[in-house]
Amino acid sequence: MRIEWWILISVYPVATVILFFIPKNKRRIAVVAFLFQQVITFITGLFVVEWGLLEYPVRFFASINRASFTFEYYAFPVICAAFNVWYPNHRSTLIQLGYYVGYSTVLTIAEVIIEKYTELITYIYWDWYISWVTIGLALLIGRLFCVWFFKKGEAL
């Protein structure tokens, strides 16, 4: 089996383990963040591949969808859930900004490595800084939605 398939298969248990570390009292936040992020990544992922900005040569469900099911429908929503659960609410603005920068940077570095050494993703009219900005924006939009959604209820 090619390394691409091993990576795709291993993402699911790794992401699932992340979900097991979410505290019981924060699971509602995680579920809302996860589901909302799936909506965001579904729409943007389809636009990006349909406009020919990047492609996913090796992917699950290749005959159904040209986007990456693994990243856009499971891995990134799990990361967004973790992002919102452990968001540093009562810290300084600089720490909160660093939180966005840190998540965006780590995810972008992982994507660039995967793009360079595997056939899971191919940049066509895309570059690492576009990924960095779009990941940061997706995290921000997901965070704003969670804050709005839980505004009257529990504090985030």
Backbone hydrogen bonds, N-H to C=O, Kabsch-Sander energy under -0.5 kcal/mol:
donor,donor_aa,acceptor,acceptor_aa,energy
5,W,2,R,-0.7
6,W,2,R,-1.6
7,I,3,I,-2.5
8,L,4,E,-2.6
9,I,5,W,-2.5
10,S,6,W,-2.3
11,V,7,I,-1.5
12,Y,8,L,-0.7
12,Y,9,I,-0.6
14,V,10,S,-1.8
15,A,11,V,-2.8
16,T,12,Y,-2.2
17,V,13,P,-2.2
18,I,14,V,-1.7
19,L,15,A,-1.6
20,F,16,T,-1.4
21,F,17,V,-0.8
21,F,18,I,-1.0
22,I,19,L,-1.3
26,K,23,P,-1.8
27,R,24,K,-1.1
30,A,26,K,-2.0
31,V,27,R,-2.6
32,V,28,R,-2.3
33,A,29,I,-2.7
34,F,30,A,-2.7
35,L,31,V,-2.7
36,F,32,V,-2.5
37,Q,33,A,-2.4
38,Q,34,F,-1.7
39,V,35,L,-1.4
40,I,36,F,-2.0
41,T,37,Q,-3.0
42,F,38,Q,-2.1
43,I,39,V,-1.9
44,T,40,I,-2.5
45,G,41,T,-2.3
46,L,42,F,-1.7
47,F,43,I,-2.1
48,V,44,T,-2.6
49,V,45,G,-2.0
50,E,46,L,-2.5
51,W,47,F,-2.3
52,G,49,V,-0.8
53,L,48,V,-2.2
54,L,48,V,-0.8
55,E,122,T,-2.2
56,Y,66,R,-0.5
58,V,119,E,-1.4
59,R,57,P,-0.6
62,A,59,R,-0.6
64,I,61,F,-1.4
65,N,61,F,-2.3
69,F,67,A,-0.9
72,E,68,S,-2.3
73,Y,69,F,-2.0
74,Y,70,T,-0.8
75,A,70,T,-2.9
76,F,71,F,-2.8
78,V,74,Y,-2.1
79,I,75,A,-2.2
80,C,76,F,-2.6
81,A,77,P,-2.1
82,A,78,V,-2.5
83,F,79,I,-2.7
84,N,80,C,-2.3
85,V,81,A,-2.3
86,W,82,A,-2.3
87,Y,84,N,-0.8
89,N,87,Y,-2.0
91,R,88,P,-1.3
96,Q,92,S,-2.2
97,L,93,T,-2.6
98,G,94,L,-2.3
99,Y,95,I,-1.7
100,Y,96,Q,-1.6
101,V,97,L,-2.6
102,G,98,G,-3.0
103,Y,99,Y,-2.3
104,S,100,Y,-2.6
105,T,101,V,-2.6
106,V,102,G,-2.6
107,L,103,Y,-2.3
108,T,104,S,-2.1
109,I,105,T,-2.7
110,A,106,V,-2.2
111,E,107,L,-2.2
112,V,108,T,-2.7
113,I,109,I,-2.3
114,I,110,A,-2.4
115,E,111,E,-2.8
116,K,112,V,-2.3
117,Y,113,I,-2.3
118,T,114,I,-1.7
122,T,55,E,-2.8
124,I,53,L,-2.2
125,Y,53,L,-1.7
130,I,127,D,-0.7
131,S,127,D,-1.7
132,W,128,W,-2.5
133,V,129,Y,-2.2
134,T,130,I,-2.7
135,I,131,S,-2.8
136,G,132,W,-2.1
137,L,133,V,-2.7
138,A,134,T,-2.5
139,L,135,I,-2.4
140,L,136,G,-2.3
141,I,137,L,-3.1
142,G,138,A,-2.4
143,R,139,L,-2.4
144,L,140,L,-2.9
145,F,141,I,-2.3
146,C,142,G,-2.2
147,V,143,R,-2.6
148,W,144,L,-2.4
149,F,145,F,-3.2
150,F,146,C,-2.4
151,K,148,W,-1.2
